[in-house]
Amino acid sequence: MQQLVTLLGGAGRAESWQVSQFQPSYVQASTSRSFSAQSATNPARSRVMASQPTELTVKAESGSPYQLEKTQTLKASRALLKHIQSENTRKEAASNTKNLLKASSEGEHDKDAEPLWLILTTKKYISDQRRLKPGKILLPHSVNQSQTTSVCLITCDPQRTFKDSIAHPSFPATLSPKIQKVIGISKLKARYKSFESRRQLLDEHDVFLADARVITLLPKALGKTFYKGPKKPVPVNLEPYKTSDTAATKKGAIAKKSGSQENNKSKSIAPPLQIAKEIERTLSCTLVYLSPAVTTAIRVGLSSFTPTQVAENVDAVVQGMVNKFIPKGWRNIRSVHIKGPNTMALPIWLAEELWTDEGDVLEKATEAQTQEKRNQKKRKGEELEDQGSEKSSTGKVRQRQKRKLSNGGSK
């Protein structure tokens, strides 16, 4: 871990990072003060620390401070990738094995490349409840660019119409080999009932796409086998785009029976080019799963990417989160880090304040107000004790009366 932080910015930064790992920038001030106190007793340490900076992140030199500094993002991406590559090289040398799945040509990515994650921490919750449908942010460099990516498409009934659309000559020839399985929702429920069959289906494909009309039926049909891991089905729009004619037709069909509405809905399918466009767009996006928490992890790349590609994806994801998902935008962001599956989180941006609005900051109470609150708590405690003693004495009197009555009745 010391090597990873040294790559980010020198020994001075490494020492500061070890002290403040996931803490925001306000910890840096206390860290600097502790170093100053130690330097008074150790002049040699003072000279070393004076020549090396201890700041973890660099703010933008011009414009608003609520933006990413490109050099900081690129530096963190380069350090993280270099550390992952060196660790993989060390493991290969220790085991005397060679990675046969490594990309053979430029533009391809390793089959076993490790994912890179953006860890975004906010000051307040982003969402009040866990959402089943994930959000999407378009990436400049997709994590599903490999031609060997296997896609399973789950559709509404009947599945034959979707298979014919994918086999249509107008469907892109570069995308059709990736879609290795098309299955309707009814056959999915009938064929994959056991845990073993669902597990086998999960291992056969890399990405699972589902028609947005049936996405809410999949948790019960697939179970926790799919929804506990990273291969959750992603919704994709396979309906025809709505136009003025289709809107008028839909208004006129409201008075029909529900059965005929379901049949019409199951038969509506987008043209082949539209299906291809929606699938390609979904494969080029990263997914955002919102939950009632202050930390969100978003995949922004692979270990086979270049530092520039990772930095561009990070910038796109942060801008997408600020514009679409985070209430109050940058004011609600506390920190932005980047990490691998088994690495430390490298800081990219740290907030200088811990509050979103000035109204969240409470004024310092006076000594008289503090003493008054203490007295109120003390009086409440004494009242509760008096009430408890009265109840206990009343209970004892009642018990004595009952005993006397019982003794008199026995006589």
One Martini backbone bead per residue (centre of mass of N, CA, C, O) as a GRO file, in nm:
protein
  411
    1MET     BB    1   0.054   0.064  -0.017
    2GLN     BB    2   0.299   0.257  -0.015
    3GLN     BB    3   0.347   0.244  -0.322
    4LEU     BB    4   0.076   0.366  -0.416
    5VAL     BB    5   0.109   0.646  -0.270
    6THR     BB    6   0.382   0.724  -0.393
    7LEU     BB    7   0.272   0.746  -0.685
    8LEU     BB    8   0.081   0.994  -0.621
    9GLY     BB    9   0.300   1.199  -0.416
   10GLY     BB   10   0.499   1.090  -0.222
   11ALA     BB   11   0.603   1.067   0.104
   12GLY     BB   12   0.438   1.293   0.232
   13ARG     BB   13   0.161   1.194   0.121
   14ALA     BB   14   0.175   0.912   0.239
   15GLU     BB   15   0.167   0.995   0.535
   16SER     BB   16  -0.102   1.151   0.521
   17TRP     BB   17  -0.274   0.911   0.413
   18GLN     BB   18  -0.239   0.720   0.656
   19VAL     BB   19  -0.394   0.909   0.854
   20SER     BB   20  -0.667   0.995   0.643
   21GLN     BB   21  -0.780   0.826   0.420
   22PHE     BB   22  -1.132   0.890   0.437
   23GLN     BB   23  -1.086   1.180   0.500
   24PRO     BB   24  -1.123   1.490   0.491
   25SER     BB   25  -0.954   1.798   0.471
   26TYR     BB   26  -0.973   1.873   0.780
   27VAL     BB   27  -0.749   1.665   0.871
   28GLN     BB   28  -0.496   1.806   0.756
   29ALA     BB   29  -0.463   2.020   0.975
   30SER     BB   30  -0.407   1.828   1.214
   31THR     BB   31  -0.166   1.691   1.079
   32SER     BB   32   0.012   1.941   1.051
   33ARG     BB   33   0.023   2.006   1.357
   34SER     BB   34   0.165   1.741   1.442
   35PHE     BB   35   0.420   1.788   1.269
   36SER     BB   36   0.503   2.053   1.410
   37ALA     BB   37   0.542   1.935   1.694
   38GLN     BB   38   0.765   1.726   1.605
   39SER     BB   39   0.973   1.930   1.478
   40ALA     BB   40   1.072   2.059   1.747
   41THR     BB   41   1.229   1.772   1.828
   42ASN     BB   42   1.288   1.732   1.496
   43PRO     BB   43   1.471   1.883   1.259
   44ALA     BB   44   1.499   1.673   1.033
   45ARG     BB   45   1.195   1.636   0.991
   46SER     BB   46   1.137   1.933   0.921
   47ARG     BB   47   1.302   1.942   0.655
   48VAL     BB   48   1.147   1.718   0.505
   49MET     BB   49   0.852   1.837   0.535
   50ALA     BB   50   0.914   2.116   0.396
   51SER     BB   51   0.984   1.973   0.102
   52GLN     BB   52   0.693   1.833   0.144
   53PRO     BB   53   0.384   1.774   0.064
   54THR     BB   54   0.040   1.704   0.231
   55GLU     BB   55  -0.158   1.712   0.014
   56LEU     BB   56  -0.403   1.521  -0.150
   57THR     BB   57  -0.533   1.758  -0.311
   58VAL     BB   58  -0.625   1.954  -0.605
   59LYS     BB   59  -0.734   2.247  -0.692
   60ALA     BB   60  -0.867   2.461  -0.889
   61GLU     BB   61  -0.725   2.751  -1.018
   62SER     BB   62  -0.996   2.800  -1.178
   63GLY     BB   63  -1.284   2.889  -1.074
   64SER     BB   64  -1.460   2.661  -0.937
   65PRO     BB   65  -1.418   2.429  -0.671
   66TYR     BB   66  -1.663   2.260  -0.812
   67GLN     BB   67  -1.424   2.059  -0.942
   68LEU     BB   68  -1.221   1.882  -1.136
   69GLU     BB   69  -0.886   1.791  -1.148
   70LYS     BB   70  -0.726   1.656  -1.409
   71THR     BB   71  -0.445   1.595  -1.289
   72GLN     BB   72  -0.548   1.437  -1.044
   73THR     BB   73  -0.701   1.215  -1.197
   74LEU     BB   74  -0.459   1.116  -1.370
   75LYS     BB   75  -0.271   1.046  -1.135
   76ALA     BB   76  -0.453   0.835  -0.998
   77SER     BB   77  -0.488   0.647  -1.244
   78ARG     BB   78  -0.189   0.585  -1.288
   79ALA     BB   79  -0.128   0.467  -1.006
   80LEU     BB   80  -0.340   0.240  -1.005
   81LEU     BB   81  -0.252   0.087  -1.262
   82LYS     BB   82   0.042   0.037  -1.179
   83HIS     BB   83  -0.023  -0.130  -0.929
   84ILE     BB   84  -0.189  -0.357  -1.063
   85GLN     BB   85   0.031  -0.450  -1.263
   86SER     BB   86   0.249  -0.518  -1.051
   87GLU     BB   87   0.079  -0.730  -0.900
   88ASN     BB   88   0.035  -0.921  -1.141
   89THR     BB   89   0.334  -0.971  -1.199
   90ARG     BB   90   0.405  -1.090  -0.923
   91LYS     BB   91   0.204  -1.330  -0.933
   92GLU     BB   92   0.315  -1.461  -1.193
   93ALA     BB   93   0.605  -1.505  -1.083
   94ALA     BB   94   0.522  -1.680  -0.834
   95SER     BB   95   0.348  -1.900  -1.022
   96ASN     BB   96   0.459  -1.951  -1.318
   97THR     BB   97   0.243  -1.788  -1.493
   98LYS     BB   98   0.035  -1.716  -1.778
   99ASN     BB   99  -0.174  -1.490  -1.939
  100LEU     BB  100  -0.400  -1.606  -2.187
  101LEU     BB  101  -0.627  -1.353  -2.172
  102LYS     BB  102  -0.465  -1.147  -2.293
  103ALA     BB  103  -0.444  -0.895  -2.489
  104SER     BB  104  -0.325  -0.897  -2.833
  105SER     BB  105  -0.457  -0.616  -2.902
  106GLU     BB  106  -0.540  -0.314  -2.975
  107GLY     BB  107  -0.861  -0.239  -2.810
  108GLU     BB  108  -0.847  -0.467  -2.624
  109HIS     BB  109  -0.962  -0.671  -2.348
  110ASP     BB  110  -0.945  -0.831  -2.078
  111LYS     BB  111  -1.125  -1.089  -1.946
  112ASP     BB  112  -0.974  -1.043  -1.637
  113ALA     BB  113  -1.029  -0.763  -1.577
  114GLU     BB  114  -1.031  -0.520  -1.349
  115PRO     BB  115  -1.226  -0.323  -1.176
  116LEU     BB  116  -1.319   0.022  -1.155
  117TRP     BB  117  -1.391   0.252  -0.883
  118LEU     BB  118  -1.625   0.494  -0.780
  119ILE     BB  119  -1.618   0.684  -0.475
  120LEU     BB  120  -1.912   0.841  -0.354
  121THR     BB  121  -1.948   1.098  -0.110
  122THR     BB  122  -2.197   1.223   0.095
  123LYS     BB  123  -2.376   1.425   0.328
  124LYS     BB  124  -2.637   1.305   0.208
  125TYR     BB  125  -2.886   1.144   0.102
  126ILE     BB  126  -2.995   1.046  -0.215
  127SER     BB  127  -3.194   0.820  -0.106
  128ASP     BB  128  -3.482   0.672   0.060
  129GLN     BB  129  -3.460   0.420  -0.141
  130ARG     BB  130  -3.443   0.127  -0.297
  131ARG     BB  131  -3.362   0.062  -0.636
  132LEU     BB  132  -3.418  -0.149  -0.902
  133LYS     BB  133  -3.365   0.066  -1.108
  134PRO     BB  134  -3.110   0.177  -1.279
  135GLY     BB  135  -2.894   0.405  -1.357
  136LYS     BB  136  -2.755   0.608  -1.633
  137ILE     BB  137  -2.416   0.650  -1.774
  138LEU     BB  138  -2.234   0.780  -2.016
  139LEU     BB  139  -1.946   0.656  -2.175
  140PRO     BB  140  -1.663   0.707  -2.359
  141HIS     BB  141  -1.563   0.417  -2.229
  142SER     BB  142  -1.644   0.109  -2.251
  143VAL     BB  143  -1.674  -0.207  -2.063
  144ASN     BB  144  -1.817  -0.357  -2.346
  145GLN     BB  145  -1.606  -0.387  -2.608
  146SER     BB  146  -1.585  -0.671  -2.632
  147GLN     BB  147  -1.643  -0.934  -2.864
  148THR     BB  148  -1.683  -1.162  -2.618
  149THR     BB  149  -1.942  -1.058  -2.524
  150SER     BB  150  -2.213  -1.188  -2.337
  151VAL     BB  151  -2.565  -1.177  -2.421
  152CYS     BB  152  -2.877  -1.161  -2.241
  153LEU     BB  153  -3.217  -1.157  -2.361
  154ILE     BB  154  -3.506  -1.036  -2.200
  155THR     BB  155  -3.845  -1.089  -2.285
  156CYS     BB  156  -4.137  -1.063  -2.404
  157ASP     BB  157  -4.418  -1.185  -2.527
  158PRO     BB  158  -4.296  -1.308  -2.793
  159GLN     BB  159  -3.966  -1.418  -2.874
  160ARG     BB  160  -3.966  -1.449  -3.189
  161THR     BB  161  -3.973  -1.147  -3.272
  162PHE     BB  162  -3.688  -1.080  -3.157
  163LYS     BB  163  -3.526  -1.287  -3.317
  164ASP     BB  164  -3.601  -1.172  -3.596
  165SER     BB  165  -3.479  -0.889  -3.553
  166ILE     BB  166  -3.181  -0.984  -3.506
  167ALA     BB  167  -3.185  -1.151  -3.795
  168HIS     BB  168  -3.195  -0.906  -3.948
  169PRO     BB  169  -3.022  -0.735  -4.194
  170SER     BB  170  -3.036  -0.444  -4.036
  171PHE     BB  171  -2.876  -0.564  -3.826
  172PRO     BB  172  -2.594  -0.539  -3.675
  173ALA     BB  173  -2.306  -0.738  -3.716
  174THR     BB  174  -2.147  -0.647  -3.447
  175LEU     BB  175  -2.393  -0.727  -3.235
  176SER     BB  176  -2.522  -1.012  -3.281
  177PRO     BB  177  -2.292  -1.200  -3.153
  178LYS     BB  178  -2.343  -1.107  -2.853
  179ILE     BB  179  -2.634  -1.225  -2.883
  180GLN     BB  180  -2.675  -1.555  -2.749
  181LYS     BB  181  -2.960  -1.485  -2.599
  182VAL     BB  182  -3.323  -1.544  -2.629
  183ILE     BB  183  -3.582  -1.485  -2.376
  184GLY     BB  184  -3.872  -1.535  -2.235
  185ILE     BB  185  -4.054  -1.505  -1.948
  186SER     BB  186  -4.202  -1.783  -1.955
  187LYS     BB  187  -3.949  -1.963  -2.013
  188LEU     BB  188  -3.785  -1.872  -1.772
  189LYS     BB  189  -3.980  -1.988  -1.555
  190ALA     BB  190  -3.982  -2.289  -1.664
  191ARG     BB  191  -3.660  -2.358  -1.682
  192TYR     BB  192  -3.569  -2.165  -1.415
  193LYS     BB  193  -3.617  -2.302  -1.097
  194SER     BB  194  -3.349  -2.383  -1.013
  195PHE     BB  195  -3.046  -2.310  -0.880
  196GLU     BB  196  -2.860  -2.449  -1.092
  197SER     BB  197  -2.980  -2.319  -1.350
  198ARG     BB  198  -2.927  -2.025  -1.268
  199ARG     BB  199  -2.623  -2.050  -1.231
  200GLN     BB  200  -2.562  -2.134  -1.522
  201LEU     BB  201  -2.675  -1.881  -1.658
  202LEU     BB  202  -2.483  -1.680  -1.515
  203ASP     BB  203  -2.209  -1.813  -1.634
  204GLU     BB  204  -2.270  -1.782  -1.957
  205HIS     BB  205  -2.286  -1.464  -1.898
  206ASP     BB  206  -2.209  -1.112  -1.873
  207VAL     BB  207  -2.491  -0.990  -1.979
  208PHE     BB  208  -2.816  -0.856  -1.868
  209LEU     BB  209  -3.106  -0.803  -2.056
  210ALA     BB  210  -3.424  -0.618  -2.021
  211ASP     BB  211  -3.731  -0.558  -2.053
  212ALA     BB  212  -3.901  -0.298  -1.908
  213ARG     BB  213  -4.183  -0.467  -1.885
  214VAL     BB  214  -4.019  -0.718  -1.700
  215ILE     BB  215  -3.825  -0.625  -1.464
  216THR     BB  216  -4.027  -0.673  -1.209
  217LEU     BB  217  -4.030  -1.006  -1.254
  218LEU     BB  218  -3.728  -1.110  -1.195
  219PRO     BB  219  -3.679  -1.154  -0.890
  220LYS     BB  220  -3.873  -1.407  -0.883
  221ALA     BB  221  -3.745  -1.568  -1.132
  222LEU     BB  222  -3.422  -1.553  -1.028
  223GLY     BB  223  -3.333  -1.437  -0.770
  224LYS     BB  224  -3.044  -1.408  -0.566
  225THR     BB  225  -2.835  -1.502  -0.774
  226PHE     BB  226  -2.844  -1.221  -0.932
  227TYR     BB  227  -2.892  -0.982  -0.696
  228LYS     BB  228  -2.598  -1.023  -0.543
  229GLY     BB  229  -2.452  -0.938  -0.795
  230PRO     BB  230  -2.315  -0.779  -1.097
  231LYS     BB  231  -2.565  -0.931  -1.290
  232LYS     BB  232  -2.790  -0.747  -1.319
  233PRO     BB  233  -3.058  -0.665  -1.475
  234VAL     BB  234  -3.101  -0.450  -1.757
  235PRO     BB  235  -3.283  -0.204  -1.873
  236VAL     BB  236  -3.466  -0.198  -2.195
  237ASN     BB  237  -3.595  -0.040  -2.477
  238LEU     BB  238  -3.843  -0.227  -2.697
  239GLU     BB  239  -4.016   0.001  -2.784
  240PRO     BB  240  -4.167   0.212  -2.963
  241TYR     BB  241  -4.160   0.516  -3.046
  242LYS     BB  242  -4.327   0.797  -2.961
  243THR     BB  243  -4.594   0.942  -3.132
  244SER     BB  244  -4.868   1.106  -3.237
  245ASP     BB  245  -5.013   0.852  -3.347
  246THR     BB  246  -4.966   0.662  -3.100
  247ALA     BB  247  -5.104   0.846  -2.892
  248ALA     BB  248  -5.387   0.842  -3.020
  249THR     BB  249  -5.420   0.535  -3.011
  250LYS     BB  250  -5.394   0.508  -2.703
  251LYS     BB  251  -5.645   0.680  -2.630
  252GLY     BB  252  -5.851   0.495  -2.791
  253ALA     BB  253  -5.761   0.220  -2.612
  254ILE     BB  254  -5.870   0.263  -2.314
  255ALA     BB  255  -6.172   0.132  -2.352
  256LYS     BB  256  -6.060  -0.130  -2.349
  257LYS     BB  257  -5.975  -0.421  -2.259
  258SER     BB  258  -5.725  -0.568  -2.074
  259GLY     BB  259  -5.665  -0.809  -2.256
  260SER     BB  260  -5.615  -0.649  -2.520
  261GLN     BB  261  -5.388  -0.475  -2.406
  262GLU     BB  262  -5.183  -0.701  -2.350
  263ASN     BB  263  -5.161  -0.804  -2.638
  264ASN     BB  264  -5.065  -0.539  -2.768
  265LYS     BB  265  -4.812  -0.508  -2.586
  266SER     BB  266  -4.672  -0.781  -2.671
  267LYS     BB  267  -4.657  -0.695  -2.992
  268SER     BB  268  -4.482  -0.460  -2.930
  269ILE     BB  269  -4.210  -0.362  -3.151
  270ALA     BB  270  -3.920  -0.266  -3.244
  271PRO     BB  271  -3.708  -0.195  -3.460
  272PRO     BB  272  -3.400  -0.311  -3.528
  273LEU     BB  273  -3.244  -0.038  -3.506
  274GLN     BB  274  -3.358   0.039  -3.228
  275ILE     BB  275  -3.262  -0.204  -3.069
  276ALA     BB  276  -2.961  -0.160  -3.126
  277LYS     BB  277  -2.940   0.124  -3.004
  278GLU     BB  278  -3.028   0.048  -2.711
  279ILE     BB  279  -2.811  -0.167  -2.658
  280GLU     BB  280  -2.559   0.008  -2.709
  281ARG     BB  281  -2.624   0.222  -2.498
  282THR     BB  282  -2.628   0.031  -2.251
  283LEU     BB  283  -2.331  -0.081  -2.291
  284SER     BB  284  -2.213   0.233  -2.262
  285CYS     BB  285  -2.307   0.217  -1.970
  286THR     BB  286  -2.332   0.300  -1.640
  287LEU     BB  287  -2.432   0.198  -1.318
  288VAL     BB  288  -2.685   0.322  -1.074
  289TYR     BB  289  -2.722   0.231  -0.734
  290LEU     BB  290  -2.964   0.332  -0.524
  291SER     BB  291  -2.945   0.424  -0.171
  292PRO     BB  292  -2.972   0.462   0.178
  293ALA     BB  293  -2.686   0.650   0.142
  294VAL     BB  294  -2.346   0.807   0.122
  295THR     BB  295  -2.248   0.562  -0.061
  296THR     BB  296  -2.116   0.523  -0.403
  297ALA     BB  297  -2.066   0.267  -0.650
  298ILE     BB  298  -1.883   0.303  -0.968
  299ARG     BB  299  -1.814   0.192  -1.275
  300VAL     BB  300  -1.519   0.325  -1.482
  301GLY     BB  301  -1.344   0.052  -1.543
  302LEU     BB  302  -1.033  -0.101  -1.637
  303SER     BB  303  -0.710  -0.234  -1.608
  304SER     BB  304  -0.681  -0.204  -1.943
  305PHE     BB  305  -0.674   0.080  -1.929
  306THR     BB  306  -0.604   0.399  -1.963
  307PRO     BB  307  -0.560   0.684  -1.790
  308THR     BB  308  -0.733   0.859  -1.981
  309GLN     BB  309  -0.988   0.685  -1.984
  310VAL     BB  310  -1.044   0.694  -1.681
  311ALA     BB  311  -1.059   1.004  -1.651
  312GLU     BB  312  -1.299   1.045  -1.847
  313ASN     BB  313  -1.500   0.864  -1.694
  314VAL     BB  314  -1.495   1.014  -1.426
  315ASP     BB  315  -1.599   1.284  -1.531
  316ALA     BB  316  -1.870   1.175  -1.644
  317VAL     BB  317  -1.983   1.057  -1.377
  318VAL     BB  318  -1.979   1.309  -1.202
  319GLN     BB  319  -2.158   1.482  -1.385
  320GLY     BB  320  -2.401   1.286  -1.384
  321MET     BB  321  -2.451   1.288  -1.078
  322VAL     BB  322  -2.495   1.596  -1.044
  323ASN     BB  323  -2.731   1.628  -1.266
  324LYS     BB  324  -2.929   1.365  -1.171
  325PHE     BB  325  -2.887   1.247  -0.845
  326ILE     BB  326  -2.776   1.492  -0.676
  327PRO     BB  327  -2.865   1.682  -0.437
  328LYS     BB  328  -2.722   1.999  -0.480
  329GLY     BB  329  -2.477   1.871  -0.585
  330TRP     BB  330  -2.168   1.969  -0.490
  331ARG     BB  331  -2.266   2.048  -0.195
  332ASN     BB  332  -2.314   1.716  -0.137
  333ILE     BB  333  -2.013   1.661  -0.162
  334ARG     BB  334  -1.733   1.509   0.007
  335SER     BB  335  -1.613   1.269  -0.188
  336VAL     BB  336  -1.352   1.141  -0.423
  337HIS     BB  337  -1.279   0.811  -0.538
  338ILE     BB  338  -1.033   0.556  -0.637
  339LYS     BB  339  -1.056   0.192  -0.712
  340GLY     BB  340  -0.998  -0.133  -0.649
  341PRO     BB  341  -1.068  -0.441  -0.524
  342ASN     BB  342  -0.748  -0.446  -0.365
  343THR     BB  343  -0.740  -0.136  -0.285
  344MET     BB  344  -0.696   0.167  -0.228
  345ALA     BB  345  -0.828   0.490  -0.190
  346LEU     BB  346  -0.801   0.750  -0.410
  347PRO     BB  347  -0.789   1.083  -0.412
  348ILE     BB  348  -0.962   1.360  -0.593
  349TRP     BB  349  -1.194   1.482  -0.394
  350LEU     BB  350  -1.234   1.739  -0.131
  351ALA     BB  351  -1.404   1.877   0.108
  352GLU     BB  352  -1.412   2.169   0.328
  353GLU     BB  353  -1.707   2.094   0.412
  354LEU     BB  354  -1.980   1.926   0.608
  355TRP     BB  355  -2.194   2.109   0.472
  356THR     BB  356  -2.455   2.233   0.269
  357ASP     BB  357  -2.572   2.450   0.463
  358GLU     BB  358  -2.584   2.708   0.685
  359GLY     BB  359  -2.835   2.588   0.846
  360ASP     BB  360  -2.666   2.328   0.955
  361VAL     BB  361  -2.531   2.534   1.142
  362LEU     BB  362  -2.473   2.564   1.473
  363GLU     BB  363  -2.477   2.761   1.723
  364LYS     BB  364  -2.317   2.862   1.993
  365ALA     BB  365  -2.375   2.800   2.306
  366THR     BB  366  -2.427   2.921   2.594
  367GLU     BB  367  -2.376   2.877   2.926
  368ALA     BB  368  -2.669   2.925   3.018
  369GLN     BB  369  -2.808   2.726   2.823
  370THR     BB  370  -2.658   2.476   2.915
  371GLN     BB  371  -2.745   2.490   3.216
  372GLU     BB  372  -3.052   2.478   3.162
  373LYS     BB  373  -3.055   2.196   3.034
  374ARG     BB  374  -2.944   2.049   3.280
  375ASN     BB  375  -3.171   2.126   3.476
  376GLN     BB  376  -3.402   1.996   3.319
  377LYS     BB  377  -3.295   1.707   3.333
  378LYS     BB  378  -3.288   1.694   3.642
  379ARG     BB  379  -3.591   1.744   3.696
  380LYS     BB  380  -3.698   1.506   3.535
  381GLY     BB  381  -3.555   1.290   3.702
  382GLU     BB  382  -3.690   1.359   3.975
  383GLU     BB  383  -3.984   1.315   3.885
  384LEU     BB  384  -3.951   1.016   3.811
  385GLU     BB  385  -3.868   0.922   4.092
  386ASP     BB  386  -4.125   1.014   4.242
  387GLN     BB  387  -4.323   0.845   4.078
  388GLY     BB  388  -4.196   0.571   4.147
  389SER     BB  389  -4.231   0.588   4.457
  390GLU     BB  390  -4.540   0.620   4.462
  391LYS     BB  391  -4.607   0.354   4.319
  392SER     BB  392  -4.471   0.166   4.523
  393SER     BB  393  -4.635   0.255   4.775
  394THR     BB  394  -4.916   0.192   4.660
  395GLY     BB  395  -4.862  -0.110   4.616
  396LYS     BB  396  -4.814  -0.183   4.915
  397VAL     BB  397  -5.090  -0.104   5.025
  398ARG     BB  398  -5.257  -0.297   4.852
  399GLN     BB  399  -5.130  -0.557   4.956
  400ARG     BB  400  -5.220  -0.524   5.253
  401GLN     BB  401  -5.525  -0.519   5.200
  402LYS     BB  402  -5.544  -0.799   5.071
  403ARG     BB  403  -5.445  -0.955   5.315
  404LYS     BB  404  -5.666  -0.871   5.513
  405LEU     BB  405  -5.903  -0.983   5.349
  406SER     BB  406  -5.806  -1.274   5.337
  407ASN     BB  407  -5.795  -1.321   5.644
  408GLY     BB  408  -6.097  -1.252   5.707
  409GLY     BB  409  -6.220  -1.475   5.518
  410SER     BB  410  -6.092  -1.722   5.661
  411LYS     BB  411  -6.241  -1.664   5.942
   0.00000   0.00000   0.00000
